[in-house]
């Protein structure tokens, strides 16, 4: 039986084993899929061990998406541009890296949520591995402008230099966002995973705007609460992106594209939709009265 896995730290919360089991059952594929916790210091050794044990492919999650790229024999063009890898494909002597994050994000936003990116003003929070991986696919959708913001000013500036030929993109510090209004705000920071303060100014979401967090579960809650203070008409976690990027990886590995709609319905929790529905455990009215900054994670 072919073996696959997702590696990261932490990993116990991962829904990837369930998702890939659904895809395997749906497409008649015989395989196993594990969740393996790997500390950063053990990453290189673990990749060698899993290759020796015969694993056919791996998904990569926090905090390994950037460092794993340097351990690949080769990487796809999109992974090279992103500087981050979330999918490994076994070769005879090592691993080839790819990145399906951006593909999964765009498909979730446009297909499942029915939102338009073209012609809209988009803000991406976070210039780490997750943020890097979604820039090209977002720019391919032709937004009116994409603003990349991070805690450390040099990170967004560096990335904008790499991506500016692909579309209208500019860097901004969090403080400099004051006075701007965006149609779509995407949180690509580590959000609820770390607790390092990230302060955003007051109202930066345009009327009728939407907020999207790449995280899900408990890690989604701080951003969801903040999004409701912005009067977002739609607040979504990253479960749809997770399902879609997994489908793209599955197709790379197995040569067959699974149907994502039914799988997303099975993993979906009440954390996407209207603010009043999505954040039922949060009082959006009280949240609106709180200070107008957001404490989420580091970039």
Backbone as a ProteinNet text record, in pm:
[ID]
protein_1_A
[PRIMARY]
XXXXXXXXXXXXXXXXXXXXXXXXXXXXXXXXXXXXXXXXXXXXXXXXXXXXXXXXXXXXXXXXXXXXXXXXXXXXXXXXXXXXXXXXXXXXXXXXXXXXXXXXXXXXXXXXXXXXXXXXXXXXXXXXXXXXXXXXXXXXXXXXXXXXXXXXXXXXXXXXXXXXXXXXXXXXXXXXXXXXXXXXXXXXXXXXXXXXXXXXXXXXXXXXXXXXXXXXXXXXXXXXXXXXXXXXXXXXXXXXXXXXXXXXXXXXXXXXXXXXXXXXXXXXXXXXXXXXXXXXXXXXXXXXXXXXXXXXXXX
[TERTIARY]
84.5	0	88	57.9	134.1	108.3	216.1	207.5	231	149.6	160.1	147.3	182	171.8	174.8	130.7	149.9	244.3	340.6	434.4	431.1	442.1	441.6	454.1	443.1	445.2	373.5	258	187.2	115.8	69	3.9	-121.6	-145.5	-258	-393.1	-400.1	-526.5	-556.4	-461.5	-472.6	-591.1	-662.3	-771.9	-727.6	-600.2	-551.9	-569.2	-542	-563.9	-708.7	-804.3	-945.4	-976.3	-927.9	-955.5	-900.5	-777.1	-717	-779.2	-826.1	-898.7	-1027.7	-1094.6	-1216.8	-1186.4	-1079	-1041.5	-1005.9	-934.4	-895.2	-1017.8	-1111.3	-1234.2	-1316.1	-1326	-1405.4	-1351	-1218.3	-1154.6	-1106.3	-1130.8	-1091.7	-942.4	-872.2	-727.3	-695.3	-598.3	-556.1	-428.8	-440.3	-325.4	-347.4	-239.7	-249.3	-196	-243.1	-203	-189.8	-70.1	-40.6	-20.7	-32.5	4.3	125.1	236	361.6	413.6	428.1	482.5	634	686.4	829.5	878.9	975.5	1036.3	1128.2	1146.8	1233.6	1372.3	1430.6	1565.7	1571.7	1457.4	1454.4	1403.5	1380.9	1318	1399.3	1525	1607.1	1619	1645.3	1657.8	1526.5	1414.6	1283.8	1254.3	1286.9	1264.4	1343.9	1466.2	1548.7	1488.2	1442.6	1385.6	1257.3	1169.6	1043	1066	1167	1201.2	1249.5	1335.2	1387	1276	1173	1060.7	960	981.6	898.9	780	771.1	659.8	662	544	532.3	516.1	464.5	443.5	414.7	440.1	418.8	353.4	265.6	219	299.1	327.1	408.6	326.3	325.1	255.1	349.3	295.1	377.4	458.1	583.8	657.2	758.9	732.7	835.9	828.9	732	709.5	826.6	894.9	1010.4	1136.6	1174.7	1299.1	1298.1	1180.7	1178.3	1215.4	1193.5	1226	1374.7	1457.3	1602.1	1647.7	1560.3	1595.7	1545.8	1480.2	1427.9	1534.5	1530.4	1617.9	1583.7	1454.4	1405.5	1270.6	1228.3	1097.3	1027.3	895.6	817.3	838.4	797.3	812.2	734	611.8	531.3	587.9	646.4	708.3	835	909.4	1030.7	997.8	894.3	853.9	804.1	730.7	678.2	786.4	892.3	994.8	946.1	840.8	779.2	720.3	717.1	669.8	567.5	456.4	359	331.9	393.2	371.5	504.1	533.5	653.9	615.3	686.3	666	794.9	783.4	900.4	969.8	1102.4	1184	1269.7	1349.6	1432.5	1531.4	1578.1	1684.7	1648.6	1525.7	1489.5	1346.8	1327.5	1194.3	1190.7	1080.1	1052.8	944.7	963.4	869.9	772.9	650.9	549.8	472.1	388.4	307.7	166.9	71.3	-68.9	-154.9	-92	-168	-247.7	-179.7	-247.4	-359.7	-335.5	-439.7	-561.5	-536.5	-646.5	-721.6	-648.5	-712.2	-803.8	-751.4	-829.5	-953.8	-939	-1054.8	-1161	-1118.1	-1216.1	-1289	-1213.7	-1274.1	-1370.9	-1329.3	-1410.9	-1516.7	-1486.1	-1577.4	-1673.7	-1620.4	-1705.8	-1774.6	-1701.4	-1757.9	-1824.8	-1794.2	-1857.7	-1815.5	-1693.9	-1643.4	-1555.4	-1550.9	-1470.1	-1343	-1230.7	-1102.8	-1067.8	-1102.4	-1072.4	-1131.6	-1048.5	-1094.6	-1114.1	-1081.5	-1100.9	-968.2	-979.3	-861	-842.3	-726	-699.4	-582.8	-599.1	-493.1	-453.4	-324.2	-271	-186.7	-224	-149.5	-53.8	76.2	174.2	260.1	391.4	485.6	573.9	522.4	594.6	564.9	586.4	567.5	426.8	327.2	187.9	154.7	198.4	171.9	240.2	364.4	439.7	370.5	318.1	260.5	132.6	66.4	-62.8	-55.8	58.3	66.2	45.4	117.1	103.8	-38.1	-98.6	-236.2	-334	-314.1	-401.2	-379.9	-255.4	-226	-274.7	-274	-325.1	-473.6	-544.2	-686.6	-712.3	-605.4	-614.4	-692.2	-650.6	-713.9	-676.2	-757.2	-724.1	-592.3	-570.8	-444.8	-433.1	-310.8	-282.9	-181.2	-215.3	-125.5	-77.7	53.9	114	168.1	122	160.2	214.9	322.9	382.5	436.2	468.6	524.2	658.9	741.5	873.8	867.2	886.4	867.4	949.5	1069.6	1156.6	1103.4	1027.3	975.8	878.2	774.6	684.6	755.4	847.1	919.1	998.2	1062.2	1141.3	1052.9	937.9	847.4	784.9	750	690.5	786.9	915.3	1015.2	1012.2	989.5	987.4	860.7	750.5	620.5	564.9	632.1	574	552.9	625.5	606.1	477	415.2	296.6	165.7	172.2	49.2	72.6	-34	-24.4	-17.1	100.2	123.2	215.5	187.4	273.6	281.5	391.9	405.1	348	316.2	270.9	292.1	333.6	337.2	194.3	175.3	40.8	-9.4	78	37.8	-3.9	67.7	40.1	-92.5	-156.3	-285.1	-398.4	-374.9	-478.7	-526.5	-656	-713.8	-742.2	-680	-708.1	-834.2	-903.9	-1019.7	-1004	-1025.4	-1004.6	-1133.6	-1150.6	-1268.1	-1251.6	-1126.3	-1097.2	-969.7	-976.7	-859.5	-830.5	-708.9	-667.7	-560.9	-587	-490.3	-403.4	-276.8	-181.9	-73.6	-101.3	-7.7	-35.9	43.6	22.1	-90.8	-155.6	-280.4	-287.9	-389.3	-411.3	-308.5	-212	-114.1	-5.1	21.7	138.3	106.9	19.4	-14.6	77	173.7	255.7	168.2	175.9	85.2	111.6	5.3	8.5	-102.9	-67.4	-167.8	-206.1	-335.4	-389.5	-468.4	-472.8	-548.2	-698.1	-777.9	-923.5	-990.5	-1084.4	-1164.9	-1083.4	-1054.9	-979.8	-1052.9	-1170.4	-1250.2	-1359.6	-1368.5	-1469.9	-1609.5	-1709.6	-1847.7	-1875.3	-1934.8	-1962	-1842.5	-1734	-1610.8	-1613.7	-1514.2	-1504.9	-1367.4	-1361.4	-1235.9	-1215.5	-1090.5	-1057.8	-931.7	-934.9	-819.6	-772.5	-642.7	-591.1	-599.9	-613.8	-625.2	-769.6	-788	-922.5	-923.5	-1041	-1051.8	-1027.5	-967.2	-941.6	-854.2	-761.5	-670.5	-742.8	-863.4	-942.7	-1017.7	-1043.5	-1134.7	-1091.2	-962.3	-925.5	-949.6	-914	-934	-1082.6	-1159.4	-1303.7	-1368.8	-1327.6	-1383.3	-1348.9	-1223.7	-1182.6	-1259.3	-1277.4	-1348.4	-1490	-1552.9	-1688.5	-1690.2	-1581.1	-1574.3	-1561.6	-1519.9	-1507.5	-1636.9	-1740.4	-1869.4	-1856.3	-1773	-1756.9	-1887.8	-1922.6	-2043.9	-2016.5	-1889.4	-1852.3	-1721	-1715.6	-1594.2	-1571.8	-1459.1	-1436.2	-1302.8	-1302.1	-1176.9	-1112.6	-1002.1	-927	-957.2	-1070.4	-1101.1	-1120	-1184.6	-1203.6	-1072.5	-981.4	-847.8	-775.7	-787.7	-724.4	-773.8	-904.4	-964.3	-918.8	-913.8	-877.2	-728.1	-641.5	-498.4	-466.7	-541.5	-523.4	-565.3	-672.4	-718	-614.5	-551.8	-447.9	-327.1	-289.1	-178	-213.4	-335	-381.4	-373.6	-412.6	-407.9	-263.9	-172.1	-30.4	20.1	-15.8	32.4	-32.1	-164.5	-239.7	-290	-281.3	-324.3	-474.2	-548.7	-694.2	-740.3	-833.6	-880.6	-1008.1	-1007	-1127.2	-1227.6	-1351.6	-1455	-1441.7	-1435.7	-1411.3	-1537.9	-1646.2	-1766.7	-1817.3	-1828.6	-1881.8	-1785.7	-1655.3	-1556.7	-1558.7	-1569	-1576	-1699.4	-1809.4	-1931.1	-1910.5	-1829.3	-1806.8	-1712.1	-1618.7	-1523.2	-1563.9	-1660.8	-1699.7	-1758.7	-1705.5	-1758.1	-1831.2	-1913	-1985.2	-1893.6	-1793.5	-1696.6	-1682.8	-1776.2	-1775.1	-1916.6	-1936.4	-2068.5	-2089	-2204.5	-2230.2	-2164.3	-2125.3	-2062.7	-2150.2	-2279.6	-2370.4	-2378.6	-2353.2	-2360.8	-2225	-2122.4	-1989.8	-1927.3	-1947.5	-1881.9	-1985.9	-2064.9	-2176.6	-2130.3	-2004.8	-1954.8	-1900.1	-1899.5	-1845.6	-1958.8	-1958	-2058.2	-2003.7	-2046.1	-1990.1	-2022.9	-2134.9	-2168.7	-2069.5	-2038.1	-1939.9	-1801.9	-1773.3	-1642.4	-1620.9	-1728.8	-1718.3	-1680.7	-1714	-1686.6	-1545.1	-1471.7	-1336.5	-1239	-1114.5	-1011.4	-998.7	-965.4	-963.5	-828.3	-771	-652.5	-674.6	-599.5	-614.8	-489.6	-504.3	-391.6	-402.3	-314.7	-311.3	-168.8	-124.6	6.8	115.4	236.2	348.1	340.6	417.4	413.5	476.5
-120	0	125	219.2	343.5	427.4	489.2	564.4	713.4	795.6	940.9	995.7	1122.9	1182.5	1334.1	1398.9	1542	1558.6	1650.7	1673.8	1820.7	1845	1980.9	1977.9	2093.8	2104.8	2233.1	2222.3	2100.6	2035.9	1911.8	1839.3	1765.1	1757.8	1677.9	1730.6	1860.9	1921.1	1895.5	1840.7	1833.4	1748.8	1800.3	1727.6	1659	1673.2	1616.6	1465.1	1387.7	1242.8	1208.2	1276.1	1251.7	1289	1404.4	1451.8	1354.9	1312.2	1222.7	1083.3	1042.1	915	923.4	1038.5	1058	1056.1	1122.4	1124.6	984.6	909.7	774.2	685.4	694.5	614.4	655.3	784.2	837	794.6	788.3	759	614.7	534.2	394.1	370.8	460.1	447.9	377.9	289.5	220.3	286.2	351	421.5	445.1	481.5	522.8	664.7	736.8	876.5	905.1	944.5	966.6	1114.5	1150.4	1283.1	1265.3	1329.6	1308.9	1441.9	1451.3	1573.9	1574.4	1683.6	1694.3	1830.6	1831.1	1955.7	2010.1	2141.1	2198.9	2136.3	2108.3	2052.4	1912.2	1844	1706.2	1695.9	1808.9	1806.9	1729.6	1762.9	1698.5	1548.4	1511.5	1369.4	1295.2	1358.5	1295.8	1273.8	1370.7	1354.5	1236.1	1221.5	1108.2	976.6	975.5	852.7	812.7	909	877.5	831.8	886.8	840.5	696.2	666.9	530.8	432.4	479.9	393.5	376.1	444.5	422.5	514	621.8	715.4	772.3	782.9	828.9	980.1	1042.8	1187.2	1241.2	1370.1	1434.4	1570.4	1606.2	1744.1	1811.6	1939.6	2014.7	2129.7	2142.1	2254.1	2325.7	2422.9	2502.1	2414.2	2449.1	2568.2	2537.9	2438.4	2384	2427.5	2508.8	2533.5	2602.9	2691.5	2758.7	2673.4	2623.6	2545.7	2417.7	2356	2230.4	2251.7	2371.9	2399.7	2379	2410.8	2397.5	2252.1	2164.3	2023	1939	2003.9	1932.4	1920.3	1811.4	1796.4	1899.4	1925.1	2023.4	2073.9	2188.3	2242.7	2291.4	2296.5	2346.7	2497.7	2550.5	2694.2	2775.7	2731.8	2808.7	2799.7	2685.6	2672.9	2757.3	2760.7	2842.1	2990.1	3034.7	3174.2	3206.6	3114.8	3136.2	3124.8	3049.5	3026.5	2936.9	2862.4	2777.5	2653.8	2545.1	2416.4	2358.5	2307.1	2239.3	2096.4	2055.4	1920.8	1862.7	1741.1	1671.6	1548.5	1529	1413	1331.9	1204.7	1118.5	1104.4	1113	1077.3	957.5	908	791.4	819.9	943.4	975.1	1084.2	1132.5	1238.9	1286.1	1417.8	1475.8	1592.9	1604.6	1722.3	1803	1933.9	2019.4	2092.6	2110.9	2187.8	2270.4	2360.1	2442.6	2455.6	2396.4	2399.6	2492.7	2565.7	2652.4	2758.9	2831.7	2939.9	2890.7	2779.6	2718.8	2684.4	2627.9	2591.4	2711.8	2817.7	2938.7	3001.5	3021.4	3087.6	3006.3	2875.5	2793	2800.9	2803.4	2814	2948.3	3055.8	3189.4	3205.5	3162.7	3188	3080.5	2955.6	2844.9	2817.2	2797.6	2762.5	2884.6	2993.9	3112.9	3206.4	3190.3	3272.5	3418.1	3445.2	3582.1	3611.8	3737.5	3779.8	3846.8	3813.9	3876.9	3981.6	3954.1	4045.8	4183.7	4285.9	4422.8	4467.5	4383.2	4416.4	4457.3	4530.9	4567.7	4461.3	4396.5	4282.1	4313.5	4282.2	4295.7	4157.4	4126.2	4001.4	4035.3	3981	4000	3883.5	3912.4	3807.1	3781	3791.3	3770.8	3649.6	3553.3	3429.4	3327.4	3199.9	3094.5	3087.1	3102	3094.5	3210.9	3331.9	3448.8	3442.4	3399	3388.1	3293.8	3185.2	3082	3120.7	3227.1	3262.8	3385.9	3453.9	3580.7	3565.5	3473.7	3460	3421.3	3319.3	3285.3	3400.8	3479.2	3594.8	3699.3	3727.7	3825.9	3778.7	3647.6	3592.2	3622.8	3650	3682.3	3829.2	3908.1	4048.8	4137.2	4140	4235.1	4377.7	4474.9	4615.1	4651.6	4597.1	4616.5	4510.3	4464.7	4372.8	4440.5	4454.2	4513.7	4403.4	4394.6	4293.6	4362.6	4318.6	4383.8	4282.1	4320.6	4232.6	4310.4	4240.2	4305.8	4368.7	4296	4345.7	4408.3	4537.7	4605.8	4548.3	4498.3	4452.2	4326.3	4244.1	4120.9	4149	4229.8	4261.4	4332	4422.2	4494.5	4398.1	4302.2	4202.8	4119.5	4077.3	3995.6	4075.2	4198.8	4281.9	4296.9	4309.2	4317.9	4193.1	4078.3	3952.1	3936.2	3994	3968.2	4085.9	4199.5	4320.5	4309.4	4221.4	4205.5	4130.6	4069.3	3986.4	4062.3	4183.8	4259.1	4377.4	4447.7	4566.3	4523.9	4537.3	4494.6	4594.5	4624	4715.2	4669.9	4704.6	4670.9	4781.2	4748	4848.4	4794.5	4881.9	4843.7	4842.4	4780.2	4776.3	4917.2	5000.5	5137.4	5213.8	5188.9	5261.3	5221.2	5116.5	5073.9	5168.5	5251.1	5342.1	5431.8	5435.3	5516.1	5438.6	5320.1	5234.2	5151.9	5116.2	5027.8	4915.7	4792.7	4675.7	4595.5	4536	4452.8	4312.7	4267.6	4133.1	4139.3	4092.5	4086.2	3940.1	3897.8	3758.5	3752.6	3677.5	3660.8	3539.1	3565.1	3457.2	3451.7	3509.8	3500.2	3371.7	3348.1	3229.5	3249	3364.9	3393.4	3331.9	3250.6	3194.5	3092	3061.3	2958	3008.7	3140.9	3189.1	3291.6	3386.9	3487.8	3608.5	3617.2	3738	3851.1	3967	4076.3	4131.8	4150.1	4215.6	4318.5	4445.7	4551	4612.3	4617.2	4677.7	4801.6	4901.1	5023.1	4998.2	5105.7	5092.9	5030.4	5097.4	5040.8	5034.9	4914.8	4899.1	4808.4	4758.9	4676.6	4762.5	4759.6	4837.6	4782.7	4865.1	4821	4704.2	4599.5	4481	4390.3	4418.3	4341.5	4208.8	4124.4	3990.9	3969.4	3881.5	3845.9	3694.9	3655.4	3514.2	3484.3	3376.2	3333.3	3198.1	3184.7	3056.3	2949.5	2991.1	2896.6	2851.2	2752.4	2705.4	2656.4	2626.1	2581	2695.2	2663.9	2764.2	2877.7	2846	2947.9	3053.3	3020.8	3112.4	3215.7	3184.5	3265.3	3410.7	3439.3	3580.4	3665.5	3613.8	3689.4	3702.9	3599.2	3605	3713.5	3723.1	3825.6	3964.8	3982.4	4112.2	4143.8	4044.4	4066.3	4116.2	4067.1	4112.4	4256.4	4302	4443.3	4530.8	4472.2	4544.9	4540.1	4478.4	4463.3	4383.6	4280.9	4195.6	4124.5	4118.9	4047.3	3898.4	3863.7	3722.9	3702.8	3601.9	3567.7	3418.1	3381.1	3239.3	3192.9	3071	3008	2940.6	2871.3	2812.5	2666.9	2615.8	2475	2446.7	2539.1	2518.7	2517	2605.4	2606.4	2475.6	2428.2	2301.9	2188	2182	2076.2	2087	2209.4	2229	2206.7	2254	2229.6	2081.7	2013.4	1869	1796.4	1843.1	1782.3	1799.9	1917.9	1943	1853	1835	1745.5	1600.7	1561.1	1424.9	1396.3	1494.3	1476.1	1462.6	1538.4	1526.6	1386.5	1335.7	1205.3	1088.9	1096.7	980.6	992	1112.3	1128.8	1133.1	1155.7	1165.1	1280.1	1360.7	1476.4	1440.5	1448.5	1415.1	1529.9	1497.1	1599	1657.7	1789.5	1853.5	1894.9	1912	1967.1	1879.4	1750.5	1661.3	1647.8	1649.6	1638.7	1764.3	1880.7	2004.7	2006.2	1955.6	1949.9	1863.7	1761.2	1669.7	1727.2	1811.6	1866.9	2004.7	2065.2	2202.1	2212.1	2304.9	2337.9	2471.3	2508.7	2636.5	2754.8	2771.3	2878.4	2958.9	2944.1	3024.6	3064.4	3186.9	3234.8	3376.4	3404.9	3536.9	3547.1	3669	3688.7	3632.6	3658.7	3617	3466.1	3397.4	3251.7	3191.6	3245.4	3186.4	3193.9	3304.5	3323.8	3322.3	3215.7	3206	3216.8	3176.7	3183.6	3321.7	3411.1	3544.7	3646.1	3744.5	3850.7	3960.4	3962.6	4058.8	4201.8	4223.3	4357.5	4407.5	4320.9	4358.8	4371.7	4282.4	4286.8	4420.3	4476.2	4602.2	4717.2	4700.7	4806.9	4799.7	4695.2	4678.8	4768	4771.4	4851.5	4808.9	4904.3	4877.6	4826.5	4734.6	4665.8	4517	4443	4298.2	4234.8	4145.1	4066.9	3929.7	3905.1	3773.6	3722.8	3645.6	3584.1	3657.3	3604	3662.9	3624.3	3695	3669.5	3535.4
0	0	0	-87.5	-93.3	31.4	81	205.8	181.4	248.8	241.5	382.7	400.6	534.3	524.8	632.6	651	768.8	756.5	865.6	906	1035.2	1087.3	1238	1300	1446.2	1487.2	1554.2	1596	1478.6	1501.1	1391.9	1436.9	1567.4	1617.3	1569.8	1536.1	1493.1	1346.4	1272.4	1126.2	1080	981.9	918.8	789.9	754.6	628.5	618.6	724.1	712.3	677.2	739.2	708.5	563.9	520	384.2	280.5	297.4	198.5	202.8	320	327.4	246.9	252.5	173.7	24.4	-14.6	-156	-205.9	-123.5	-162.5	-180.7	-87.2	-95.8	-218.7	-241	-351.5	-487.5	-500.1	-629.2	-641.6	-538.5	-544.8	-534.7	-464.9	-448.7	-316.6	-319.1	-197.6	-145.4	-30.2	26.9	175.5	244.7	384.9	396	497.5	514.4	663.9	706	846.9	877.8	1004.3	1053.7	1145.1	1110.7	1182.2	1235.5	1366.9	1425.9	1411.5	1356.5	1329.7	1376.7	1466.9	1512.4	1403.5	1397.7	1294.6	1288.6	1403.7	1406.3	1347.2	1340.9	1290.9	1147.8	1081.7	949.5	846.7	831.1	727.4	752	875.1	909.4	884.4	916.8	897.2	749.6	665.5	521.3	466.9	511.6	468.1	516.2	641	697.2	625.7	601.2	535.1	391.2	326.8	191.6	197.7	295.3	310.6	345.1	414.4	451.9	338.7	227.5	109.6	91.5	168.9	150.7	9.3	-51.2	-190.1	-201.7	-98.2	-102.2	36.5	54.3	183.4	164.4	257.6	268.4	378.8	360.7	455.5	511.6	644.3	706.2	802.7	877.7	968.9	1062.3	1087.4	1042.9	932.5	849.6	760.8	614.8	575.7	432.9	363.5	433.7	373.3	382.9	500.7	508.3	426.3	406.5	331.9	185.8	134.3	-6.1	-33	65.4	48.4	55.2	100.8	114.3	-3	-99.8	-216.8	-325.5	-399.7	-516.3	-622.6	-637.2	-733.4	-684.9	-738.4	-703.2	-829.3	-825	-937.7	-951.9	-1065.5	-1088.9	-986.3	-955.1	-859.7	-718.5	-683	-551.5	-543.6	-652	-655.6	-639.6	-708.7	-699.2	-558.8	-500.5	-365.5	-259.1	-288.8	-188.9	-77.3	-104.9	-3	-69.3	5	-46.3	50.1	-4	81.8	37.1	-74.4	-127.8	-175.5	-132.5	-177.7	-257.6	-367.9	-454.1	-453.7	-427.2	-418.4	-553.1	-553.4	-668.8	-628.8	-720.7	-689.1	-576.7	-570	-474.3	-373.6	-376	-283	-302	-295.1	-303.7	-401.1	-475.4	-556.5	-486.2	-478.7	-407	-497.9	-450.4	-522.2	-419.2	-467.3	-377.7	-433.7	-365.1	-409.1	-323.9	-231.1	-140.4	-214.7	-302.6	-373.3	-461.4	-528.4	-611.7	-526.9	-408.2	-319.6	-267.1	-231.9	-181.1	-285.2	-405.3	-509.9	-544.6	-550.8	-584.3	-474.3	-348.9	-240.6	-245.8	-263.4	-265	-381.4	-499.5	-618.6	-642.3	-606.6	-637	-522.1	-402.6	-288.9	-227.3	-213.5	-149.6	-248.8	-376.3	-478.8	-476.5	-427	-421.2	-542	-579.2	-693.2	-644.4	-707.4	-675.7	-780.8	-904.5	-1014.7	-987.8	-1003	-986.3	-843	-746	-604.6	-539.8	-429.5	-350.9	-243.1	-246.9	-160.7	-67.3	59.9	159.5	208.1	200.6	255	376.8	491.6	615.4	633.9	636.1	657.6	536.4	555	445.1	470.1	546.3	569.5	461.2	492.5	392.8	338.4	425.3	379.9	288	326.9	245	109.7	108.5	-16.7	-114.2	-61.8	-147.8	-218.3	-172.2	-232	-321.7	-327.2	-399.9	-550.1	-614.2	-759.9	-800.6	-739.4	-777.8	-757.1	-651.4	-630.4	-739.5	-772.4	-877.2	-1013.4	-1034.3	-1160.6	-1179.5	-1068.8	-1075.8	-1110.9	-1124.6	-1166.3	-1068.3	-941.3	-849.6	-888.6	-847.2	-873.8	-807.8	-687.8	-616	-509	-486.7	-377.3	-286.7	-160.7	-62.2	31.4	48.7	135.1	259.5	375.5	500.6	599.5	667.8	766.9	884.8	992.4	1111.6	1081.1	1006.8	970.3	831.4	817.7	689.1	574.9	603.8	495.4	428.3	499.8	438.7	325	346.9	235.8	120.7	152.9	48	-39.6	23.7	-49.6	-141.6	-91	-171.6	-285.6	-259.1	-364	-480.7	-452.8	-559.5	-646.9	-585.4	-659.7	-743	-697.2	-760.3	-840.5	-839.9	-898.7	-1049.4	-1116.1	-1260.1	-1292.3	-1191.1	-1213.8	-1196.3	-1142.3	-1121.1	-1030.1	-998.2	-914.1	-768.2	-710.1	-572.8	-505.1	-379.4	-304.1	-158.7	-90.7	50.4	138.2	261.3	358	498.5	588.2	728.9	781.5	895.6	953	984.8	1037.1	1071.2	946.7	835.8	711.4	647.4	698.2	642.7	681.9	782.3	829.8	715.7	696.6	589.8	463.1	448.1	332.8	358.5	251.8	261	159.5	204.1	119.6	105.3	-11.6	-37.2	20.4	28.9	79.3	161.2	285.5	373	403	371.3	390.3	498.5	604	711.9	684.2	651.1	623.5	730.3	848.3	959.5	1037	1139.6	1222.6	1322.3	1317.9	1388.7	1527.6	1549.3	1681.9	1723.5	1638.5	1672.2	1766.2	1766.4	1840.1	1947.4	1919.4	2018.4	2020.2	1929.2	1918.5	1866.6	1929.9	1894.7	1755.5	1683.1	1552.9	1554	1550.4	1567.6	1433.7	1410	1289	1327.2	1238.2	1268.1	1266.5	1272.1	1283.3	1164.1	1104.4	996.2	867.3	820.5	695.3	595.9	633.6	542.6	480.6	348.6	278.1	305.7	285.2	301.1	206.7	260.3	179.9	163.7	237	223	296.9	265.6	323.7	385	483.6	549.6	541.9	521.2	503.4	583.4	659.1	738.3	686.8	662.7	616.2	724.1	850.2	960.9	978.7	1065.2	1097.7	1241.3	1292.2	1430.2	1528.2	1642.4	1745.9	1694.2	1605.1	1553	1470.4	1425.2	1343.2	1426.9	1552.6	1633.5	1654.8	1685.1	1704.7	1580.4	1464.4	1340.7	1308.8	1336.2	1311.2	1395.9	1522.5	1610.8	1559	1516.7	1462.1	1334.2	1248.3	1121.9	1146.2	1250.9	1281.4	1330.6	1393.9	1432	1308.1	1197.4	1070.6	989.6	1045.7	977.3	847.7	850.9	732.9	700.8	573.3	534.2	519.7	509.3	497.6	570.4	655.8	728.6	711.9	655.8	628.9	684.9	735.7	776	655.3	677.4	567.5	539	589.8	564.4	415.2	344.7	201.4	126.5	166.1	106.4	136.1	260.3	298.5	210.7	192	110.2	-35.3	-87.3	-227.4	-253.4	-163.4	-184.5	-171.3	-84.4	-70	-197.1	-259.3	-384.6	-494.3	-497.7	-597.9	-574.3	-447.7	-415.6	-448.9	-416.6	-445.2	-594.9	-675	-820.3	-869.4	-810	-845.9	-814.2	-696.9	-653.5	-728.4	-747.2	-794.2	-937.5	-996.3	-1134.6	-1153.4	-1046.9	-1055.7	-966.7	-1015.6	-939.2	-864.4	-733	-655.6	-654.5	-621.2	-604.4	-464.5	-455.6	-326.3	-252.6	-322.9	-260.5	-147	-172.9	-70.2	47.4	18.8	126.4	213	150.9	227.8	317.2	267.6	348.5	472.5	460.5	572.8	677	633.5	729.8	779.6	711.5	746.2	886.8	962.2	1094	1081.6	1179.7	1170.1	1195.5	1103.2	1119.7	991.9	898.4	777.3	742.4	702.4	666.6	714.4	769.2	824.4	961.8	999.6	1130.6	1241.7	1235	1341.4	1352.1	1239.3	1238.1	1267.9	1199.9	1207.6	1343.8	1411.8	1539.3	1650.2	1652	1745.6	1890.3	1918.1	2054.7	2087.2	1988	2006.8	1996.9	2081.8	2075.6	1986.4	1859.4	1765.2	1805	1873.2	1918	2021.4	2118.6	2219.4	2156.9	2060.9	1996.4	1927.6	1870.7	1799.1	1892.7	2020.3	2116.8	2173.3	2137.9	2190	2113.8	2158.4	2091.4	1946.4	1862	1718	1672.5	1746.2	1696.5	1713.7	1637.2	1636.8	1691.5	1786.5	1833.2	1770.2	1673.7	1611.1	1618.3	1521.9	1533.7	1460.2	1468.1	1396.4	1249.8	1165.3	1022.1	989.4
[MASK]
+++++++++++++++++++++++++++++++++++++++++++++++++++++++++++++++++++++++++++++++++++++++++++++++++++++++++++++++++++++++++++++++++++++++++++++++++++++++++++++++++++++++++++++++++++++++++++++++++++++++++++++++++++++++++++++++++++++++++++++++++++++++++++++++++++++++++++++++++++++++++++++++++++++++++++

